[in-house]
Amino acid sequence: MKLRALVVDDEAPARARLASLLNELGQVEVVGDARSAMEALQLLKELEPDVLYLDVRMPGMSGLELARHLGTLEDPPAIIFTTAHDEHAMAAFEAEAVGYLLKPVRREKLAAATDRARQLSQGQLGAIGAAATRTHLAVRHTGGEDLIDDSLRTLEAEFGDRFVRIHRSALVNRDFIEAIERTADGQHQIRLRGREERMVVSRRMASELRTRFELPG
């Protein structure tokens, strides 16, 4: 049975050339292509690819960031990086990447990397993701809510310079904090820029937040 492949690259000629090479090799079935990492995320559930041929440098979320997100899935696809830049190769190989192919992609190297894709374990893909620092969060939508698979503890450790904990069950973007307010009954709330509703702040965190951000209380 052929692997199901998704080609991800922001340049249309690059996607077309790679898809043509893959079709000639006959090792995979190219089930779709995406112009960005975010578009690839949207196609994953629909297409269920076994392997992604993934550009590293793309507008918005990079290929390495996408690999980090995929590493959190229960059954992630294998990843073969395709790029015109070689500076990320060491990080990819240290993380046991299936392949890191420089453009223009050579037919024999593409074939060899595709063969290795069948043996990529979930743990190896997770290691690839750990080598990349995220600047975006990938979410799933259900019942009108945005869902992510990471725990608050994980997000706080990774994005601690951008998000701050206001309660044991809530993180907020520090750039949107305007003030810590106290209600008549002594409850602390946070006012966010551009939002009418208030968010509850634990008593323990209220004092720390005011001091940390020099906010009025």
C-alpha positions, -999 to +999 in steps of 0.1 A: +000+000+000+013+034-009+019+061+017-005+091+015+015+123+010+008+160+016+031+185+000+035+218+019+053+247+004+045+284-001+057+284-037+034+268-063+062+258-087+080+240-059+048+221-049+042+211-085+077+199-091+078+178-059+044+163-066+055+154-101+087+137-088+067+118-062+042+106-088+071+094-110+087+075-082+054+057-074+062+053-037+034+075-024+000+088-034+000+126-033-034+133-018-031+171-016-009+202-012-009+233+011+005+268+007+012+272+044+016+254+077-018+266+088-034+253+057-017+220+062-031+218+097-066+223+083-061+195+058-047+169+082-080+156+095-096+156+061-067+140+041-050+119+069-016+118+052+011+094+063+039+117+053+044+154+049+070+169+025+074+201+043+092+234+035+110+250+064+107+287+056+071+298+050+052+330+059+036+327+094+042+294+110+075+277+099+078+241+089+098+234+121+069+249+142+044+227+123+066+197+131+064+206+168+026+207+167+024+174+149+046+158+175+017+162+200-007+141+179-015+105+189-007+092+154+014+119+137+025+117+100+062+113+092+080+145+080+105+150+053+118+186+052+124+202+018+142+235+017+166+258-001+184+265+032+208+242+050+211+260+084+184+239+101+198+206+090+218+199+121+188+204+144+167+182+122+192+154+121+200+156+158+162+150+162+164+120+139+144+135+111+134+112+083+149+135+057+162+170+051+164+175+014+179+206-002+162+221-033+163+214-061+154+180-047+172+151-062+152+121-073+174+094-056+175+113-023+138+118-023+133+081-029+156+072+000+139+096+024+105+083+015+116+047+022+128+059+057+094+076+063+078+042+069+100+036+099+095+070+117+081+065+152+059+089+170+087+095+195+111+105+168+086+130+154+081+144+189+119+149+191+118+169+158+092+192+173+112+197+204+140+212+183+117+241+172+105+270+193+069+279+186+055+313+179+020+301+170-005+278+187-025+254+167-062+250+178-090+227+170-126+240+169-155+222+185-189+235+198-178+271+193-147+267+214-110+267+204-091+237+218-054+229+221-038+198+233-010+213+254-014+217+292-013+251+308+019+241+325+035+233+292+023+266+276+035+286+306+069+271+304+072+276+267+055+310+263+063+325+297+077+357+282+043+364+264+017+348+287+011+350+324-009+329+348-038+347+365-055+317+379-046+280+381-069+274+351-061+305+330-033+322+311-035+356+294-014+375+269+006+400+289+004+426+261-034+429+266-034+435+304-046+470+313-054+468+351-060+446+381-093+456+397-110+447+430-148+443+433-169+454+462-167+419+477-129+419+475-126+397+443-097+405+420-104+408+383-082+416+353-092+441+326-080+433+291-075+458+263-103+457+238-126+435+259-156+444+280-157+412+302-134+408+332-114+377+341-110+364+376-076+367+392-066+346+422-057+365+453-022+350+453-016+362+417-031+397+420-004+412+441+023+395+420+008+408+388+005+444+400+041+444+411+054+426+380+037+449+355+034+480+376-004+480+371-029+501+391-049+481+416 
